Amino acid sequence: MSELRWNPTLEEWVITATHRQDRTFFPPPDYNPLAPTRPGGFPTEIPAEDYEIVVFENKFPSLRTPAAVPSVAATALEPVAPSDGVCEVVCYSPDATSELALQPVRKIEELIYVWEDRFMDLGSRPEVDYVFIFENKGREIGVTLLHPHGQIYAYPFIPPIAEKELGAAKRYFERTGRELYQDIVDQELAEKNRLVDQNEHFIAVIPFYARYPYEVHILPINSRQAISDFDSNEKQALAAIIKSVTARYNNLWNKSFPYIMAMHQRPTNGSSEDYGYYRFHIEFYPPYRTPEKLKFLAGSEAGAGVYINDTHAEVTAQTLRDTSSEL
């Protein structure tokens, strides 16, 4: 059972998805549901002997269309809504031991075209207001399957972080007449001390306001609002800088680096609003602050929403910048 419950104290939706308690949890190597279905083997969620990149609906979705009728009645204080939407899984490779950092740039570029296809398709659906593309990597993040994969949530509302970013960018534009993210990009290119990498079309930076010690943001140098706005050269450059960032993470302490990768882009809610004041970007949230110590979200972060970063972006950026991008 899945439904949306409104939190009136924060004015945001919470998804309850009780059926997800039964989802697959670290199966044995010979029972990998994201592997190809081999001849004579058990049938996986991918009914093919091999694949390059595959997308399918999540077997344990938080959102689905048509959604079930909510289990409780709504009230004025406690609104409830069906959890309309889509949850998809994107498998990057049939190799269970691979990951994005190990893929060639060409393969990551192909993945970008897949992401674009899903953004366009899901965003065109009437029940979808926002398409969120992301990857949870590593046991430390809470994944239940280690096979290299990402996910896509097509929400029936604009999620809180995206809504807050959109509002901040719009107010900045109304106040200054300039695009917030353009000013951020210009400043990072001018100062350079927080840059991790750059190419003709993108920068990778640990931002001035980073919440995690090795939090990297990838931003396009020119204004683009969604992954569908990039031309072929920009897609190739995006693939190259994703490869660079993930490889540097792995090289930093010579281990497979866990992270959350979150893609931020314009809503797809059919609004006639011009989102030219906003900009596509990708954010990485790695949980480690040293080779052995995790950055936990404790009282200030989880209870008050105030992050405490015990490093300076300028220092950690220098460390990542000096780390090889060649695995």
C-alpha positions as CSV (number, residue, x, y, z in Angstrom):
1,M,0.0,0.0,0.0
2,S,1.3,3.4,-1.0
3,E,-0.2,6.9,-0.5
4,L,0.7,10.5,0.0
5,R,0.2,12.1,3.4
6,W,0.4,15.9,3.9
7,N,2.6,17.3,6.6
8,P,1.0,20.6,7.5
9,T,3.9,21.7,9.7
10,L,6.3,21.7,6.8
11,E,3.8,22.0,4.0
12,E,5.2,18.9,2.1
13,W,4.1,15.5,1.1
14,V,5.3,12.3,2.7
15,I,5.0,9.0,0.8
16,T,4.0,5.9,2.8
17,A,4.9,2.7,1.1
18,T,4.4,-0.2,3.5
19,H,4.9,-2.9,0.8
20,R,8.6,-1.8,0.4
21,Q,9.4,-3.6,3.7
22,D,9.5,-6.8,1.6
23,R,11.9,-5.7,-1.1
24,T,15.0,-7.7,-1.9
25,F,17.8,-7.2,0.6
26,F,21.4,-8.1,-0.4
27,P,20.6,-11.4,-2.2
28,P,23.4,-14.0,-2.7
29,P,25.6,-13.6,-5.8
30,D,23.8,-16.4,-7.6
31,Y,20.4,-14.7,-7.1
32,N,20.9,-11.2,-8.6
33,P,17.5,-9.8,-9.8
34,L,19.3,-7.1,-11.9
35,A,21.5,-9.5,-13.8
36,P,20.5,-10.9,-17.2
37,T,18.5,-14.0,-17.3
38,R,21.0,-16.7,-18.2
39,P,20.0,-19.9,-20.1
40,G,18.9,-22.5,-17.5
41,G,19.2,-19.9,-14.7
42,F,16.5,-18.4,-12.5
43,P,14.4,-15.7,-14.2
44,T,15.5,-12.2,-13.1
45,E,13.7,-8.9,-13.6
46,I,15.4,-8.6,-17.0
47,P,14.2,-11.3,-19.4
48,A,17.2,-11.2,-21.7
49,E,20.5,-13.0,-21.9
50,D,22.5,-9.8,-22.1
51,Y,21.9,-6.0,-22.2
52,E,23.7,-2.7,-22.5
53,I,21.5,-0.4,-20.5
54,V,18.0,-1.4,-19.4
55,V,15.1,0.5,-17.8
56,F,12.1,-1.1,-16.1
57,E,9.5,-0.3,-13.5
58,N,10.5,-0.9,-9.9
59,K,9.1,-4.1,-8.5
60,F,8.6,-2.3,-5.1
61,P,7.5,1.2,-6.2
62,S,6.7,4.2,-3.9
63,L,4.6,5.6,-6.7
64,R,2.5,3.9,-9.4
65,T,-0.2,4.6,-11.9
66,P,-3.0,3.9,-11.4
67,A,-2.4,4.4,-7.7
68,A,-4.3,2.5,-5.0
69,V,-7.0,4.2,-3.0
70,P,-5.5,5.6,0.2
71,S,-5.9,3.4,3.3
72,V,-7.2,6.3,5.4
73,A,-9.8,9.0,4.9
74,A,-8.5,12.6,4.4
75,T,-9.4,15.4,6.8
76,A,-8.9,19.2,6.6
77,L,-5.9,18.8,8.9
78,E,-4.6,15.6,7.4
79,P,-5.0,15.6,3.6
80,V,-4.3,12.3,1.8
81,A,-3.8,11.6,-1.9
82,P,-3.2,8.6,-4.1
83,S,0.5,8.1,-4.8
84,D,0.2,8.6,-8.6
85,G,3.5,8.5,-10.5
86,V,6.2,6.1,-11.7
87,C,9.3,4.6,-10.2
88,E,11.9,3.1,-12.6
89,V,15.2,1.3,-12.3
90,V,18.0,2.0,-14.7
91,C,20.7,-0.7,-14.9
92,Y,24.0,0.6,-16.2
93,S,25.7,-2.7,-17.0
94,P,25.1,-6.5,-16.9
95,D,28.3,-6.7,-14.9
96,A,27.4,-6.9,-11.2
97,T,30.9,-5.8,-10.2
98,S,30.9,-2.6,-12.3
99,E,30.0,1.0,-11.5
100,L,29.8,4.4,-13.2
101,A,33.5,5.1,-12.5
102,L,34.5,2.0,-14.3
103,Q,32.4,2.7,-17.4
104,P,34.0,4.3,-20.5
105,V,32.9,7.8,-21.4
106,R,31.0,6.4,-24.4
107,K,28.9,4.2,-22.1
108,I,28.1,7.1,-19.8
109,E,27.2,9.1,-22.8
110,E,24.7,6.4,-23.9
111,L,23.3,6.5,-20.3
112,I,22.7,10.3,-20.7
113,Y,20.6,9.6,-23.8
114,V,18.6,7.0,-21.8
115,W,18.1,9.6,-19.0
116,E,16.9,12.1,-21.6
117,D,14.5,9.6,-23.1
118,R,13.0,8.8,-19.6
119,F,12.8,12.5,-18.7
120,M,10.9,13.3,-21.9
121,D,8.6,10.3,-21.7
122,L,7.7,10.5,-18.0
123,G,7.6,14.3,-18.0
124,S,4.9,14.2,-20.7
125,R,2.5,12.2,-18.5
126,P,-0.4,14.2,-17.0
127,E,0.1,12.9,-13.5
128,V,3.8,13.8,-13.4
129,D,5.0,17.2,-12.2
130,Y,8.7,16.4,-11.6
131,V,11.2,13.8,-12.9
132,F,13.9,13.0,-10.4
133,I,16.9,11.0,-11.7
134,F,19.3,9.7,-9.0
135,E,21.7,7.0,-7.9
136,N,22.2,5.6,-4.5
137,K,25.6,3.9,-4.4
138,G,27.1,1.8,-1.6
139,R,25.9,0.0,1.6
140,E,26.6,3.2,3.6
141,I,23.9,5.0,1.6
142,G,21.4,2.2,2.3
143,V,21.2,0.4,-1.0
144,T,19.8,-3.2,-0.9
145,L,21.3,-4.3,-4.3
146,L,24.9,-3.6,-5.2
147,H,24.4,-4.2,-8.9
148,P,25.3,-0.9,-10.7
149,H,22.0,0.9,-11.2
150,G,20.2,4.2,-10.6
151,Q,16.5,5.1,-10.2
152,I,13.9,7.6,-11.5
153,Y,11.0,8.9,-9.5
154,A,8.3,10.7,-11.4
155,Y,6.5,12.6,-8.8
156,P,2.9,14.0,-8.9
157,F,4.3,17.2,-7.2
158,I,7.4,19.3,-7.1
159,P,9.6,17.9,-4.3
160,P,10.6,20.3,-1.5
161,I,14.3,20.7,-2.4
162,A,13.6,21.4,-6.0
163,E,10.8,23.8,-5.0
164,K,13.1,25.6,-2.6
165,E,15.8,25.9,-5.3
166,L,13.3,27.2,-7.9
167,G,12.0,29.8,-5.4
168,A,15.5,31.0,-4.5
169,A,16.6,31.3,-8.1
170,K,13.4,33.2,-9.1
171,R,13.7,35.7,-6.2
172,Y,17.4,36.3,-7.0
173,F,16.4,37.0,-10.7
174,E,13.6,39.3,-9.6
175,R,16.0,41.2,-7.3
176,T,19.1,41.4,-9.5
177,G,18.0,40.7,-13.1
178,R,20.6,38.0,-13.3
179,E,20.5,34.2,-13.2
180,L,21.7,32.9,-9.8
181,Y,23.5,29.9,-11.2
182,Q,25.3,32.0,-13.9
183,D,26.7,34.1,-11.1
184,I,27.8,31.0,-9.2
185,V,29.5,29.6,-12.3
186,D,31.2,32.9,-13.2
187,Q,32.5,33.2,-9.6
188,E,33.8,29.7,-9.5
189,L,35.6,30.1,-12.8
190,A,37.1,33.4,-11.6
191,E,38.3,32.1,-8.3
192,K,39.1,28.5,-9.3
193,N,40.0,27.4,-5.8
194,R,36.9,25.2,-5.5
195,L,37.0,23.8,-9.0
196,V,37.6,20.0,-9.2
197,D,37.5,19.8,-13.0
198,Q,36.2,21.6,-16.0
199,N,35.8,21.2,-19.7
200,E,34.3,23.2,-22.6
201,H,30.7,22.9,-21.4
202,F,30.8,22.0,-17.6
203,I,32.4,22.6,-14.3
204,A,32.7,20.3,-11.3
205,V,33.0,22.2,-8.1
206,I,32.8,21.7,-4.3
207,P,30.5,24.7,-3.8
208,F,31.2,27.5,-1.2
209,Y,28.1,26.3,0.7
210,A,28.9,22.5,0.6
211,R,27.2,20.5,3.3
212,Y,29.3,17.4,2.9
213,P,33.1,17.4,2.9
214,Y,33.4,16.0,-0.6
215,E,30.1,17.3,-2.1
216,V,30.6,17.9,-5.8
217,H,28.2,19.8,-8.0
218,I,28.3,19.6,-11.8
219,L,27.0,22.7,-13.6
220,P,26.7,23.6,-17.3
221,I,28.7,26.7,-18.2
222,N,25.8,27.9,-20.4
223,S,22.2,28.1,-19.2
224,R,20.3,24.9,-19.6
225,Q,17.2,23.9,-17.6
226,A,16.9,20.1,-18.3
227,I,18.9,17.2,-19.7
228,S,16.8,17.4,-22.9
229,D,18.3,20.9,-23.6
230,F,21.8,19.6,-24.3
231,D,23.2,19.0,-27.8
232,S,25.4,16.0,-28.6
233,N,28.7,17.8,-27.8
234,E,27.3,18.8,-24.4
235,K,26.1,15.3,-23.7
236,Q,29.6,14.0,-24.4
237,A,31.2,16.6,-22.2
238,L,28.7,15.8,-19.4
239,A,29.7,12.1,-19.7
240,A,33.3,13.0,-19.5
241,I,33.0,15.1,-16.3
242,I,30.8,12.5,-14.6
243,K,33.5,10.0,-15.3
244,S,36.1,12.4,-13.9
245,V,34.2,13.0,-10.7
246,T,33.4,9.4,-10.0
247,A,36.9,8.2,-10.8
248,R,38.5,10.9,-8.5
249,Y,36.2,9.7,-5.7
250,N,37.4,6.1,-6.1
251,N,41.1,7.2,-6.4
252,L,40.8,9.5,-3.3
253,W,41.2,6.6,-0.8
254,N,41.6,3.7,-3.2
255,K,38.2,2.3,-2.7
256,S,34.8,2.2,-4.3
257,F,33.3,5.5,-3.0
258,P,29.7,5.6,-1.9
259,Y,27.5,8.6,-2.8
260,I,24.1,9.9,-3.7
261,M,24.0,11.4,-7.1
262,A,20.9,13.7,-7.6
263,M,19.9,15.4,-10.9
264,H,18.2,18.7,-10.4
265,Q,16.2,20.2,-13.4
266,R,13.1,22.1,-14.3
267,P,9.6,20.7,-13.5
268,T,7.5,19.0,-16.1
269,N,4.1,20.1,-14.7
270,G,2.9,21.7,-17.9
271,S,3.3,25.2,-16.5
272,S,3.8,28.0,-19.1
273,E,6.4,29.5,-16.8
274,D,9.8,30.2,-18.3
275,Y,12.4,28.6,-16.1
276,G,15.2,30.6,-17.6
277,Y,16.2,31.7,-14.1
278,Y,17.0,28.1,-13.1
279,R,19.7,25.7,-14.2
280,F,20.2,22.0,-14.6
281,H,22.9,20.6,-12.3
282,I,24.0,17.3,-10.7
283,E,24.9,17.1,-7.0
284,F,26.9,14.3,-5.4
285,Y,26.6,13.6,-1.7
286,P,29.4,11.3,-0.5
287,P,29.0,10.2,3.2
288,Y,32.7,9.9,4.1
289,R,34.7,12.7,5.7
290,T,37.9,10.7,6.2
291,P,38.8,7.2,4.9
292,E,37.2,5.6,8.0
293,K,34.7,8.3,9.3
294,L,31.2,8.8,8.0
295,K,29.4,12.2,7.9
296,F,26.3,11.3,9.8
297,L,23.1,13.4,9.7
298,A,22.7,14.0,13.4
299,G,20.7,16.4,15.6
300,S,21.4,19.7,13.8
301,E,21.1,18.2,10.3
302,A,18.1,15.9,10.8
303,G,16.3,17.8,13.5
304,A,16.9,21.5,12.6
305,G,17.9,21.2,8.9
306,V,21.2,23.0,9.5
307,Y,24.2,21.1,8.1
308,I,27.6,21.3,9.9
309,N,30.6,20.7,7.6
310,D,33.9,20.2,9.4
311,T,36.0,21.0,6.3
312,H,36.5,24.0,4.0
313,A,35.4,23.6,0.4
314,E,38.6,25.2,-0.8
315,V,40.7,22.5,0.9
316,T,38.7,19.4,-0.1
317,A,38.4,20.8,-3.7
318,Q,42.2,21.0,-3.8
319,T,42.4,17.4,-2.5
320,L,40.0,16.1,-5.2
321,R,41.6,18.3,-7.9
322,D,45.0,16.7,-7.1
323,T,43.5,13.2,-7.2
324,S,43.9,11.5,-10.6
325,S,40.8,11.1,-12.8
326,E,42.4,8.0,-14.4
327,L,41.5,4.8,-12.6
